[in-house]
C-alpha cells in the first residue's frame, strides 16, 4: 500500500484531519524503520475494527505524579498521541505515571517513547492487547504480546530506544501473512519461559492499573544523568537499539 492510498483509506474511516495525520505519521515512521507489520498494512486491519471515529480520549485524573486517561472508544494510537502531546506540553517536575484505560491498538511503542526522549524525557511504556500468547507448555492464549519500550535521551545525538514484544513473531506478521498464527508464541525457544514471565508480569501490571480491557501504562521522568554517550563510546560503533 502506498503512502497516498493509506491516507485516502484513513480519511474514508471518518476520522478528522488531525487523527488522519497522526495515524499516517505513525505508519510512515514504521515503514521508514523497516517495521512493515506496523506500517501501512495496518490500515486494512483498522478497517475491520469497531471504533468510534468521532471519539476522543479524556484525561479523567490529572495530578503531578499520576494521570489517568479513558480511551472512550477512540483508537489507541490516538489515545497515546494525545498523551504524548500532553506530557511534552506539561512535563513532570520529576516523574509521572500515566495510566490509559481502554487503549487499543497502540502500535509500535518505540514511536511514542522516542518522541518523549527527543523531548528530553526518560520514558518506559507497555501496553496490553487481546490475549494472543499461550503458556510455553501450550494451551489457550493467556496474555497479549505485551511489548515494552524504553527511550533514553542523549546529549550526543539521537536517543536510545529499546522496543521488544514478548512474541516470537508479531501480530502484524500474522496479519500480513508473513507468519502463521501458531507461530505467535513467547520468544526464546527452550528459554521462552522468560519471555512468558515478562508477558505475564506486564499483563497483570496493566490490568491492575488500567482494568480488564487492553490498556497502557507510561512512566516518564526528567533524567538526572546522561549515560548514553559513555555506552556509545564503549560500543565502538556497534549499533545500539533504535539506531539506523
C-alpha positions in Angstrom: 0.0 0.0 0.0 1.4 3.4 -0.9 1.5 6.4 1.4 -1.2 8.2 -0.6 -3.5 5.2 -0.7 -3.1 4.8 3.1 -4.0 8.4 3.7 -7.1 8.1 1.4 -8.3 5.0 3.2 -7.7 6.6 6.7 -9.8 9.5 5.6 -12.6 7.1 4.5 -12.8 5.8 8.1 -14.5 9.1 9.1 -11.5 10.5 11.1 -10.8 14.2 11.2 -7.6 15.7 9.6 -5.6 15.7 12.8 -6.4 12.0 13.5 -5.6 11.0 9.9 -2.3 12.9 10.2 -1.3 11.3 13.5 -2.1 7.8 12.2 -0.3 8.3 8.9 2.8 9.7 10.7 2.9 6.6 12.9 2.6 4.2 10.0 5.1 6.1 7.8 7.7 6.1 10.6 7.3 2.3 10.9 7.8 1.9 7.2 11.0 4.0 7.3 12.3 1.9 10.1 11.6 -1.4 8.3 8.7 -2.4 10.7 6.3 -3.2 7.9 4.0 -5.0 10.3 3.3 -1.7 12.0 3.2 0.3 8.8 0.7 1.0 6.1 -0.5 -2.6 6.1 -2.3 -1.8 9.4 -4.8 0.4 7.6 -6.6 -2.6 6.2 -6.8 -4.1 9.7 -8.1 -0.8 11.1 -10.9 -1.0 8.6 -12.1 -4.3 10.3 -12.2 -2.8 13.8 -15.2 -1.4 15.7 -14.3 2.1 16.9 -15.9 5.5 17.1 -14.3 7.8 14.6 -15.6 10.8 16.5 -14.5 9.7 19.9 -11.7 11.5 21.7 -9.7 10.3 24.8 -10.4 12.1 28.0 -8.0 12.8 30.9 -10.0 11.9 33.9 -7.4 12.5 36.6 -4.5 15.0 36.5 -2.1 15.1 39.4 1.6 15.9 39.3 2.7 12.3 39.8 -0.3 10.5 38.3 -2.6 10.8 35.3 -5.5 8.6 34.2 -6.9 8.7 30.7 -10.0 7.0 29.3 -9.8 5.9 25.7 -13.5 6.5 25.3 -13.6 4.1 22.3 -11.1 6.1 20.3 -8.3 4.2 18.6 -5.4 3.5 21.0 -3.0 5.2 18.6 -4.9 8.5 19.1 -5.1 8.0 22.9 -1.3 7.7 23.1 -0.9 10.6 20.6 -2.9 12.9 23.0 -0.9 11.6 26.0 2.5 12.2 24.4 1.5 15.7 23.3 0.2 16.5 26.8 3.3 15.2 28.5 5.6 17.2 26.2 3.5 20.3 26.7 3.4 19.8 30.5 6.4 17.6 31.5 6.6 16.4 35.1 8.7 18.2 37.6 10.3 14.9 38.4 8.3 11.8 37.4 4.8 10.8 36.4 2.8 7.6 35.9 0.2 7.8 33.1 -2.4 5.1 33.0 -4.6 4.7 29.9 -7.8 2.6 30.2 -9.5 1.2 27.1 -6.4 1.9 24.9 -6.1 -0.3 21.9 -4.5 -0.7 19.4 -1.3 1.1 20.4 1.0 0.4 17.5 4.8 0.4 17.7 5.5 1.6 21.3 9.0 2.7 20.3 7.5 5.5 18.3 5.9 7.1 21.4 8.9 6.8 23.7 11.2 8.1 21.0 9.2 11.3 20.8 9.3 11.7 24.6 13.1 11.1 24.6 13.6 13.6 21.8 11.8 16.0 24.1 14.4 15.3 26.8 12.4 12.8 28.9 13.2 9.3 30.0 10.2 7.1 29.2 9.1 3.5 29.7 5.8 2.3 28.1 4.0 -1.0 28.0 0.6 -1.9 26.6 -1.6 -5.0 26.5 -3.7 -6.4 23.7 -6.3 -9.2 23.2 -4.8 -12.5 24.6 -2.5 -14.0 22.0 0.4 -15.7 23.7 -0.1 -19.2 25.2 1.9 -20.8 28.0 5.2 -22.3 26.8 3.7 -25.7 27.6 0.7 -24.9 25.3 -2.9 -24.3 26.0 -5.1 -21.3 25.3 -3.7 -17.8 24.9 -3.2 -16.2 28.3 -1.6 -12.8 27.7 -1.2 -10.2 25.0 2.1 -9.8 23.2 2.7 -7.0 25.7 5.6 -5.1 24.3 7.9 -2.9 26.5 9.6 0.2 25.1 12.2 2.4 26.8 13.5 5.7 25.5 16.6 7.4 26.9 17.6 10.9 25.7 21.2 11.7 24.9 23.3 14.8 24.7 25.3 13.4 21.8 22.5 12.8 19.3 19.5 10.6 18.9 18.0 8.8 21.9 18.4 5.1 22.5 15.1 3.3 22.1 14.6 -0.3 23.0 11.2 -1.8 21.9 10.6 -5.5 22.4 7.4 -7.6 22.0 7.2 -10.8 24.0 6.1 -12.8 20.9 8.4 -14.8 18.7 6.6 -13.1 15.8 4.3 -10.1 15.9 0.6 -10.0 15.3 1.4 -7.7 12.4 3.4 -10.5 10.8 0.4 -12.8 11.1 -1.9 -10.2 9.6 0.5 -9.6 6.7 0.8 -13.4 6.1 4.5 -13.5 7.0 3.9 -15.8 9.9 1.3 -18.4 10.9 -1.0 -17.9 13.9 0.6 -20.9 15.6 4.0 -19.2 15.5 2.7 -16.4 17.8 4.2 -17.8 21.0 6.6 -16.4 23.6 10.1 -15.9 22.1 13.2 -17.7 23.2 12.7 -21.3 22.2 13.7 -23.5 25.1 14.0 -20.3 27.2 10.6 -19.0 26.3 9.5 -19.2 29.9 11.5 -15.9 30.4 9.5 -14.0 27.8 6.3 -15.6 29.1 7.2 -14.4 32.6 7.6 -10.9 31.3 4.4 -11.1 29.4 2.5 -12.2 32.5 4.1 -9.5 34.7 3.2 -6.8 32.2 -0.3 -8.2 31.6 -1.1 -8.0 35.3 0.7 -4.7 35.9 -1.5 -3.0 33.2 -4.7 -4.9 34.3 -4.1 -3.8 38.0 -3.8 -0.2 37.0 -6.0 0.1 33.9 -8.6 -2.5 34.3 -9.6 -5.7 32.4 -9.7 -4.2 28.8 -6.4 -3.7 26.9 -4.7 -0.6 28.2 -1.3 1.1 28.5 1.0 2.3 31.3 3.6 5.0 30.8 6.3 6.1 33.3 8.0 9.3 32.3 10.7 11.3 34.2 13.3 14.0 33.8 16.8 12.5 33.5 19.3 13.1 36.3 22.3 11.8 34.3 23.4 11.3 30.7 24.5 7.7 30.3 24.2 7.2 26.6 27.4 8.8 25.3 29.6 6.6 27.5 27.7 3.5 26.3 28.1 4.6 22.7 31.8 5.0 23.2 32.0 1.6 24.8 30.1 0.1 21.9 32.8 1.3 19.4 30.4 2.0 16.6 28.2 -1.1 17.1 24.5 -0.4 16.5 22.5 0.3 19.7 18.7 -0.3 19.9 16.7 2.1 17.8 19.6 3.5 15.8 19.7 3.5 12.0 
